[in-house]
Amino acid sequence: MIKATFTAAAVAALTAGAAGAADFPQRPVQLVVPYSAGGSTDLSMRVVADTFERLFDGQMVVRNQPGGGGGIGSSAAIHARPDGYTLAAGAQGPLVILPLIGGTDYQFDDVEFIGLFARSLQLMVACADAPFSDYDGFIEYAKTKAPQIGNSGAGGANQISAEAFADAAGIAIESVPFNGSSEARTACIGGHIDAMVASPAEAKAASESGQMTPLFVMEDERIDLFPDTPTAVEKGVDFTWSSWKGLIGPKGMDEETLAWLRDAVKQVAEDEEFKKTLTDMGEFVTYEDAAAFEARARGELETSRSVLEKLEMLGMNN
Amino acid sequence: MDTIAFLAPLFAPQVLLTIALGTFGGLVIGALPGLTATMGVALLIPMTFGMSPVMGLNMLIGIYIGGIYGGCVSSILLRTPGTPASAATVLDGYPMAQKGAAGRALGMATIASTIGGLIAAVVLATLAPQLAGIALEFGAPEYFALALFGLTIIASLSGDLLKGAISGLLGILISTVGADPISGVMRYTFGIHGFASGFAFTPALIGLFALSEVFTQMERIAGGEEPIKSVSGRWPTRAEMSESKGALIRGSIIGTLIGIVPGTGSGTASWIAYNEARRASKTPEKFGTGYAPGIAATESANNAVCAAALIPLLALGIPGDVVTAVLMGGLLIQGLAPGPMLFQTNPDVVVGMFGGTFIATIFMFIFGMALIPVFSRILMIPRRLLAMSIVVFCFIGAFSINLNPVDLYTMVGFGVLGWGMQKFGFSQAALCIALILGPLLESNLRRGLLQNQDNVLSFISTPITLLFLGLTVLSAAWPYISRAIVRDRATQHQ
């Protein structure tokens, strides 16, 4: 009797599992954004949620859980029940950099990568009154004096990218941390620092009005928005960097749910309306599947590890 | 003139209705403790995707203006600052409500917010590009000097200088919890993951002012004392208005100037305005006892910040505070990059936003005044019930900001701390100011030293730093100076 009930329950559980994956999602999917509302990650995730609801007739709720440089919200999603109903915005800082610095209760390998749908391209820009105005002048200046380069926070993605470039180019820089990129930008336009890492959206209007001067793009190839700005690669420095907009979740989701979600990211990334809205916001819409996304992240993990080691920040908060 | 053509779209019925809805929504969000103007603007940004730029952006401006104003409602009625911008309003607003003048206190706050908002809006519309240049002059040494000046408020707010200094230093100590702003090293988190970015400010504020008040009231209720509240009308008396004139003008100017400097915002502005009003007053001892000019100063300043913070945003592409940073996101979504070019490429949007600031301020006045009797009813709720509901609001408010359970412990911890401080005569306001200014002071001191190879002299190198450091010295010495003046007069009269 007990055995029969057991078997029945097991069978029921199995079919329920299968059925669950087939008509996933049955209830609202929560999308954790580990930053406060209104930033660029938050805004693009809200567009993702809109598109998701339009394409799949399911609900997707954005939940902002800021704090600890994105570590608190990311931790919540990585430790959530792996049923596919709690996902997070995969952000570079909390996934690739924070676990290396320490103080997080998750590691890189605890993250399930689902898919990437956009990247935030980055430029190095010279600030107002900087003693250089192009790539060569910048490198030349750095030979005599370390340029002061503002970033969005100690141990944040911007600091790592500036330091990683300096490493690759063989120059010395002095990183000046600010509380967020908007503060760094204020100091840059005010001429209180020499240079900073900015997104195309942040740099476009400012460089047109002469408040900033683009030095180089952190991509393999030149970008449409700044056709006259060289890449570091063409200047002979093997360095690229961008931050990403993707979806991640906890490890342990069942195969069918995971496959469904991965396909959903692909469909969202290829949706015309989605592409247009995100492009207007200054994002670079591009799809990468889970494997490519994870490989990209793993590459950056290694870059970050060597930069942090040099800065003596590896495991600093453990 | 083109300006008139650019303003015309604002008066389309659906645009007016949208601004009105935004302002009303902001007012409600601001009045609920824990829900801030920032959150309101951010949450409603997706709604503006499909709107025309002038309509969408002005709805957000309405939420911003309404939200900053709305904070005064719970500050005055419940001693719970609805937003950090209204923390200073608690000082005189709540005692006034206690004396049965809740309606007049709310009326004063509404009038002050309107005047502050309108003055700053005039400045925005006429001098934005010229004034924005000031914002660019602020580097680390300037911010440091400003924060230091702000901290001297503590001296004049505390009756007992020693206890005030203790509260202030405790606040600065508490504000160092979390990641070090320059090196990123975790400090005083005791391995608790949720403290990685320090004690969250709004939960701390809710605990410090609201929960502590519930504790105090519970003691009183247990003692059997239950005062019956009367709520006065809504218009301040003629005497109150004439006493508040100076505070209103000074608050509006201070709010406008602080608003233009990015990274400071309405919390700082309202405290500084309060202090300056008190210092300039002939009867400084009345501040903190339910004195209308106290409300006039803080509320005119915090609403002046709204329009003023748009100045660097529109003229330079630099957000003046957190809400305008979110607004900048709203502009970018519309494909408009804020900055000097915007005045040339999209004058219609710039003029439309200037106009929207005025319209939203007027709506704020109308709604605020109309709702005073409704809000005041809250005080008719029996004390016991009210106390219980405030506790519920405290928990919801503290949790809803970051969804971080640690914030609940923060709120309760600060509640107990605030209760103890009140009991033993330590100033909660001093602690609050230190929590706002401590991080500004520390990070800019450290950044300034880093950028100038540890050369301390760089902190007295520019006219702005000298101005603020001079004000700091003057402000710290003021109690002695004013006493000397009084003594002088007394001897002359003899």
Chai-1 contact restraints between the chains, C-beta under 6 A:
chainA,res_idxA,chainB,res_idxB,connection_type,confidence,min_distance_angstrom,max_distance_angstrom,comment,restraint_id
A,A37,B,A42,contact,1.0,0.0,6.0,A-B,restraint_1
A,G38,B,A42,contact,1.0,0.0,6.0,A-B,restraint_2
A,G38,B,V326,contact,1.0,0.0,6.0,A-B,restraint_3
A,G38,B,G329,contact,1.0,0.0,6.0,A-B,restraint_4
A,L43,B,G329,contact,1.0,0.0,6.0,A-B,restraint_5
A,R46,B,P46,contact,1.0,0.0,6.0,A-B,restraint_6
A,Q65,B,L403,contact,1.0,0.0,6.0,A-B,restraint_7
A,P66,B,N402,contact,1.0,0.0,6.0,A-B,restraint_8
A,G67,B,S197,contact,1.0,0.0,6.0,A-B,restraint_9
A,G67,B,N402,contact,1.0,0.0,6.0,A-B,restraint_10
A,G67,B,N404,contact,1.0,0.0,6.0,A-B,restraint_11
A,G68,B,A196,contact,1.0,0.0,6.0,A-B,restraint_12
A,G68,B,S197,contact,1.0,0.0,6.0,A-B,restraint_13
A,G71,B,A196,contact,1.0,0.0,6.0,A-B,restraint_14
A,I72,B,N404,contact,1.0,0.0,6.0,A-B,restraint_15
A,G103,B,M186,contact,1.0,0.0,6.0,A-B,restraint_16
A,D105,B,H193,contact,1.0,0.0,6.0,A-B,restraint_17
A,A154,B,I182,contact,1.0,0.0,6.0,A-B,restraint_18
A,A154,B,S183,contact,1.0,0.0,6.0,A-B,restraint_19
A,A154,B,G184,contact,1.0,0.0,6.0,A-B,restraint_20
A,G155,B,G184,contact,1.0,0.0,6.0,A-B,restraint_21
A,P177,B,I182,contact,1.0,0.0,6.0,A-B,restraint_22
A,S182,B,P319,contact,1.0,0.0,6.0,A-B,restraint_23
A,S182,B,A325,contact,1.0,0.0,6.0,A-B,restraint_24
A,E183,B,G263,contact,1.0,0.0,6.0,A-B,restraint_25
A,T186,B,P262,contact,1.0,0.0,6.0,A-B,restraint_26
A,T186,B,I318,contact,1.0,0.0,6.0,A-B,restraint_27
A,G190,B,L136,contact,1.0,0.0,6.0,A-B,restraint_28
A,H192,B,G139,contact,1.0,0.0,6.0,A-B,restraint_29
A,A201,B,L332,contact,1.0,0.0,6.0,A-B,restraint_30
A,K204,B,A337,contact,1.0,0.0,6.0,A-B,restraint_31
A,A205,B,G317,contact,1.0,0.0,6.0,A-B,restraint_32
A,A205,B,A337,contact,1.0,0.0,6.0,A-B,restraint_33
A,A205,B,G339,contact,1.0,0.0,6.0,A-B,restraint_34
A,A205,B,M341,contact,1.0,0.0,6.0,A-B,restraint_35
A,A206,B,G317,contact,1.0,0.0,6.0,A-B,restraint_36
A,A206,B,G339,contact,1.0,0.0,6.0,A-B,restraint_37
A,E208,B,M341,contact,1.0,0.0,6.0,A-B,restraint_38
A,S209,B,G339,contact,1.0,0.0,6.0,A-B,restraint_39
A,S209,B,P340,contact,1.0,0.0,6.0,A-B,restraint_40
A,S209,B,M341,contact,1.0,0.0,6.0,A-B,restraint_41
A,D280,B,G335,contact,1.0,0.0,6.0,A-B,restraint_42
A,M281,B,L332,contact,1.0,0.0,6.0,A-B,restraint_43
A,M281,B,I333,contact,1.0,0.0,6.0,A-B,restraint_44
A,M316,B,V185,contact,1.0,0.0,6.0,A-B,restraint_45
A,N317,B,M186,contact,1.0,0.0,6.0,A-B,restraint_46
